[in-house]
Amino acid sequence: MVVTAASPLAVAQGIGERMVLADARALIPSVEVMDDRPGLADRLLKALGEWFIRYTPVVGIDGRDGLLLDATGCAHLWNGEPAYLAEIEKRMTAAGYTVCTSLADTIGAAWAGARFAKSGEVITQGAHISALLSLPPAALRLEADVLERLRKLGLYRIELLMGMPRAALRRRFGQNLLDRLDQAVGRKEEFIEPVRPLQEWEERLPCLEPIITRTGIEIALTRLLESLCQKLERAGKGLRKALFQSFRMDGKVETIEIGTNRPSHHTAHLFKLLEEKIGSLEPGPGIELFVLQAPLVEESLPQQERLWEGACTLEDTRLSELLDRLTATLGSESLHRFLPAEHYWPERSVKKATSLQEVSFSPWATGRTRPIHLLQTPEQVEVSAPIPDYPPMLFRHKGKVHRIKKADGPERIEREWWLDKGRHRDYYTVEDEEGGRYWIFRSGHYGDDQGSRWFLHGYFA
């Protein structure tokens, strides 16, 4: 067993990573040892990265113990870059972490400043090259064997590498040294892989003071909607799905979500949908950041003006907004629109539409009467029939006997053999003595090896 991590106090007394545990106990008999849980550090670092989204939308993981933040356009919200770094250090220290920070023009310079310079240092724009000169080559994120060769040659500072011919450096130390040097000084571009994918349509609103009231939340939502909807309208798009996230002071994120039947950039309408769910947000100790995202966006073409007013159709914006409000109030599974599908099997002959704009290239089948209420799964019934291929005289369903007064059929529907195997169905439309009309079918032929069974499949009005 070996040591995978050690506290600062243990390190000060000679215990370090990769030391054999028995040696560590011999060195300090009273040392406290805990089992290393695989993946725990990675999960913690990812969780911290997601927490840092309140400071910038672009946060990436750097190795085992670092995070990379793209502070472009963010630091002014904290009254400048020094205050930005000071706020990060203050929050992390209060949470029990030991942190070193630096801010620079390039990822490589910021990485070097955080680990080999004074913590909290802001390297002014354009001064990152001079800031690197006095640092050791280890600040370039090089491999251990390369660093050892540099040390043996007496190259203790980056400035000594700057004046050497690139061909000589490549020949002695490999291309990676030149790549790291170019990344640090800004000659080669380097990218951050965000812990959360960036959303193209997103608006953020940091708060100077924590927000705990519904009024404050509504004001923030209004501002975000106005900004996002203006961008969508200029691009000729509308959102179909919106996420409103509230980042709390204690690290929790409260989220509400809405969907629309038609692409929309109507601020007032979208505010009404989200307003219905604001009551579910718990501000807790206070909300410090609001984020509004539109993960699903579609083209929103302007409606053509009509010369006369007619009946309300699916193209009417008022109808789609009414459906949006009903869905937001009753739930996303409360309302559905169905379109015909090219299938013989009744339960496969319809499909849910994804929006009001979706159209089907197959017409509705009108040659045969179909029940208004079709069961998703046919329910077996007990039937008495006089002779084969005749409609039943009665059937029993859920303990109740239905005596049949009128019947029409059979209508044979074959199973779709290219999808699955099975028996055909003979459907009958029947009416009982109480006036109830039902759609029942017999599965297979009378007298075959498997035996025929009867099922109830739907109800007529």
NORZIVEN-V973571 format. One record per residue. PHI is phi in degrees with one decimal (* if undefined). OMEGA is omega in whole degrees, 0 to 359 (999 if undefined). Layout:
PHI_OMEGA ; PHI_OMEGA
This chain:
*_183 ; -125.5_179 ; -81.7_178 ; -101.9_178 ; -159.8_181 ; -139.9_179 ; -73.5_178 ; -56.4_179 ; -66.0_179 ; -68.2_178 ; -62.8_180 ; -63.9_181 ; -101.6_171 ; 104.0_180 ; -91.9_180 ; -140.8_180 ; -64.6_180 ; 69.5_173 ; -77.7_177 ; -65.7_185 ; -60.3_179 ; -62.3_178 ; -68.6_179 ; -64.6_179 ; -71.2_177 ; -68.7_180 ; -72.8_179 ; -133.0_183 ; -59.8_184 ; -89.2_183 ; -62.4_179 ; -93.0_185 ; -117.8_176 ; -126.9_179 ; -66.4_177 ; -82.9_178 ; -88.6_184 ; -57.8_176 ; 82.5_183 ; -64.7_181 ; -63.2_179 ; -65.4_180 ; -66.0_179 ; -64.5_181 ; -65.6_177 ; -65.9_178 ; -63.3_176 ; -64.4_178 ; -61.2_178 ; -68.4_177 ; -66.1_182 ; -72.3_177 ; -62.2_177 ; -67.1_179 ; -97.9_179 ; -165.3_178 ; -74.6_183 ; -111.9_179 ; -129.2_179 ; -125.3_179 ; -89.9_181 ; -119.8_178 ; 65.5_185 ; -93.9_189 ; -141.4_184 ; -135.7_174 ; -129.9_177 ; -110.4_180 ; -120.3_173 ; -91.5_185 ; -89.6_182 ; -58.6_178 ; 74.4_183 ; -111.2_189 ; -63.2_182 ; -65.1_178 ; -70.5_177 ; -111.9_178 ; 65.6_174 ; 111.0_185 ; -68.1_178 ; -60.0_179 ; -67.2_178 ; -61.1_179 ; -66.9_180 ; -63.1_178 ; -65.1_179 ; -63.1_180 ; -62.1_181 ; -62.7_181 ; -66.5_181 ; -69.8_178 ; -64.0_178 ; -63.1_179 ; -84.8_176 ; 97.7_181 ; -100.8_171 ; -100.9_187 ; -129.1_171 ; -128.9_185 ; -125.2_174 ; -159.9_180 ; -131.6_184 ; -150.2_182 ; -70.3_183 ; -122.9_178 ; -63.3_182 ; -62.9_180 ; -68.5_178 ; -66.2_178 ; -61.4_180 ; -66.3_180 ; -64.2_181 ; -69.3_187 ; -102.9_186 ; -129.5_178 ; -129.4_181 ; -72.5_180 ; -64.8_180 ; 84.5_182 ; -76.0_174 ; -103.7_178 ; -81.1_186 ; -60.4_184 ; -59.7_179 ; 86.5_183 ; -103.4_185 ; -69.8_181 ; -67.7_179 ; -65.8_179 ; -69.5_182 ; -82.2_191 ; -58.3_185 ; -85.7_183 ; -85.2_179 ; -73.1_179 ; -58.5_178 ; -60.3_178 ; -70.1_179 ; -92.8_178 ; 62.3_181 ; -98.6_180 ; -71.0_184 ; -62.7_181 ; -69.1_177 ; -67.7_179 ; -62.3_179 ; -65.2_179 ; -67.6_177 ; -64.5_180 ; -65.9_180 ; -64.1_180 ; -87.2_178 ; 80.0_179 ; -91.4_186 ; -93.5_182 ; -132.8_182 ; -64.9_182 ; -61.6_179 ; -69.9_179 ; -80.2_185 ; -62.2_185 ; -89.1_181 ; -84.2_178 ; -60.0_182 ; -64.5_179 ; -62.9_179 ; -67.8_178 ; -64.8_180 ; -66.1_183 ; -67.5_184 ; -85.9_191 ; -122.8_177 ; 93.1_183 ; -69.8_184 ; -61.7_179 ; -63.4_179 ; -66.7_178 ; -63.5_180 ; -65.3_178 ; -65.8_179 ; -65.7_178 ; -64.8_182 ; -66.5_183 ; -88.8_176 ; 97.8_178 ; -80.3_179 ; -126.7_186 ; -75.2_179 ; -134.8_187 ; -118.7_176 ; -100.9_174 ; -92.9_187 ; -65.9_175 ; -69.6_173 ; -124.1_180 ; -57.7_179 ; -71.9_176 ; -96.3_179 ; -64.8_183 ; -109.3_183 ; -148.1_175 ; -129.2_182 ; -124.2_178 ; -139.9_174 ; -70.4_182 ; -112.7_177 ; -66.4_176 ; -127.7_180 ; -57.9_181 ; -97.7_181 ; -127.9_184 ; -106.3_177 ; -64.9_179 ; -60.8_178 ; -63.0_179 ; -65.2_180 ; -66.2_177 ; -63.6_179 ; -63.1_180 ; -63.2_179 ; -61.3_180 ; -62.5_180 ; -65.9_180 ; -64.8_180 ; -60.0_181 ; -66.4_182 ; -67.2_182 ; -66.7_176 ; -62.8_179 ; -65.2_180 ; -63.8_181 ; -65.0_179 ; -63.9_180 ; -87.4_181 ; 69.9_182 ; -126.4_175 ; -141.7_182 ; -87.2_174 ; -108.7_180 ; -148.2_181 ; -134.9_176 ; -121.2_177 ; -113.0_185 ; -110.0_178 ; -120.8_181 ; -92.1_184 ; -86.6_180 ; -63.2_182 ; -87.0_176 ; 96.4_180 ; -77.9_180 ; -121.4_177 ; -95.6_185 ; -132.3_169 ; -124.7_187 ; -136.4_175 ; -134.6_174 ; -136.2_180 ; -125.8_179 ; -81.4_181 ; -137.6_176 ; -54.0_186 ; -137.2_168 ; -128.9_179 ; -86.0_187 ; -58.4_184 ; -62.7_180 ; -65.1_180 ; -65.7_177 ; -63.6_179 ; -62.3_180 ; -65.3_180 ; -73.6_181 ; -61.9_179 ; -60.0_187 ; -110.0_181 ; -61.4_180 ; -60.3_180 ; -81.5_179 ; -77.1_177 ; -111.3_183 ; -67.9_178 ; 57.7_179 ; -72.9_179 ; 133.8_180 ; -102.4_182 ; -108.7_180 ; -152.9_174 ; -114.9_178 ; -131.4_176 ; -116.3_182 ; -120.4_173 ; -122.3_184 ; -69.4_180 ; -124.8_183 ; -129.6_179 ; -133.2_177 ; -63.2_179 ; -124.4_182 ; -83.1_179 ; -63.5_180 ; -71.7_178 ; -71.9_179 ; -71.3_181 ; -103.2_180 ; -79.3_178 ; -145.0_179 ; -92.0_178 ; -118.2_180 ; -69.6_180 ; -67.8_180 ; -124.6_179 ; -65.4_179 ; -80.2_182 ; -74.5_181 ; -62.1_181 ; -63.2_178 ; -65.7_181 ; -64.0_179 ; -69.5_175 ; -63.6_179 ; -63.3_178 ; -61.8_181 ; -67.2_178 ; -64.0_179 ; -64.5_180 ; -65.1_182 ; -83.0_188 ; -94.0_182 ; 115.1_185 ; -67.8_181 ; -97.7_184 ; -85.1_183 ; -126.5_179 ; -140.9_172 ; -120.7_185 ; -116.2_178 ; -127.7_178 ; -70.1_177 ; -124.3_184 ; -81.1_177 ; -143.3_175 ; -79.0_183 ; -61.9_189 ; -55.5_183 ; -70.6_177 ; -102.4_189 ; -82.3_176 ; -131.0_177 ; -142.2_178 ; -75.7_175 ; -82.5_180 ; -84.0_180 ; -159.8_178 ; -72.1_180 ; -81.0_184 ; -64.7_179 ; -123.1_178 ; -111.6_179 ; -83.7_178 ; -107.4_178 ; -77.8_174 ; -66.7_178 ; -75.4_183 ; -112.5_183 ; -72.5_181 ; -127.3_178 ; -74.4_179 ; -124.1_181 ; -68.1_177 ; -69.9_180 ; -107.5_178 ; -103.1_179 ; -69.9_179 ; -64.5_176 ; -126.8_180 ; -57.8_181 ; -107.1_184 ; -69.3_179 ; -130.9_175 ; -97.2_189 ; -129.2_170 ; -117.4_181 ; -127.7_185 ; -69.8_181 ; -140.8_181 ; -55.1_178 ; 66.5_172 ; -96.8_175 ; -66.0_182 ; -70.3_176 ; -86.2_177 ; -158.8_173 ; -144.8_180 ; -113.1_180 ; -134.6_181 ; 54.4_175 ; 84.3_182 ; -105.4_180 ; -93.4_178 ; -112.8_178 ; -88.9_189 ; -85.1_180 ; -99.1_179 ; -135.1_180 ; -152.7_177 ; -141.2_180 ; 146.1_8 ; -90.8_170 ; -118.4_184 ; -88.9_176 ; -123.9_181 ; -80.3_176 ; -72.1_180 ; -77.6_187 ; -63.3_181 ; -78.2_177 ; -106.4_178 ; -159.0_181 ; -101.7_178 ; 162.1_186 ; -97.0_177 ; -76.2_179 ; -128.1_172 ; -112.1_186 ; -94.1_174 ; -129.6_170 ; -99.2_186 ; -125.5_177 ; -131.1_181 ; -91.8_184 ; -66.0_180 ; -89.0_179 ; 91.7_178 ; -74.6_181 ; -111.5_187 ; -134.0_177 ; -117.2_182 ; -122.9_180 ; -146.7_173 ; -103.6_180 ; -93.1_178 ; 85.0_182 ; -89.4_168 ; -63.6_170 ; 75.8_177 ; -81.7_188 ; -62.8_185 ; -85.4_182 ; 80.4_182 ; -84.8_176 ; -131.1_182 ; -112.4_182 ; -139.5_171 ; -94.6_185 ; -120.0_180 ; -172.9_181 ; -124.7_171 ; -91.9_179 ; -67.3_999
